Amino acid sequence: MARLYADEQYPLPIVELLRALGHDVLTVQEAGKANQRIPDADILTFATSEERAVITENRKDFFRLHRIQPDHAGIIACTNDRDWEALANRIHNAITAEDFLKGKLIRVVRPV
């Protein structure tokens, strides 16, 4: 399963559901980096150093970072969806469909 790093605003219920699906998810809070206004580029650098893909709802900024810093451990950019179980399952399916996450930008969007 995937090693993930959830950014500071990522919903904890989704983190817990992803863990239940077998993913190793570390949150910014658990890493001792909460409430420090750490730039997104540094979040990505830290995640990469830990060989973790970033999971975020901050799509615009991480799309930009993917273009300028493509050598990362992966970015999973999600749309906001309050059906947390459905979102966790879409993330799980998107991740497991890939052989590896390194350097990839995976978009997980709410169904229409």
Secondary structure, DSSP 4 states (H G I P E B T S, - for coil): --EEEE-TTS-HHHHHHHHHTT-EEEETTTTT-TTS---HHHHHHHHHHTT-EEEES-HHHHHHHHHH---SS-EEEE---S-HHHHHHHHHHHHHTSS--TT-EEEE----
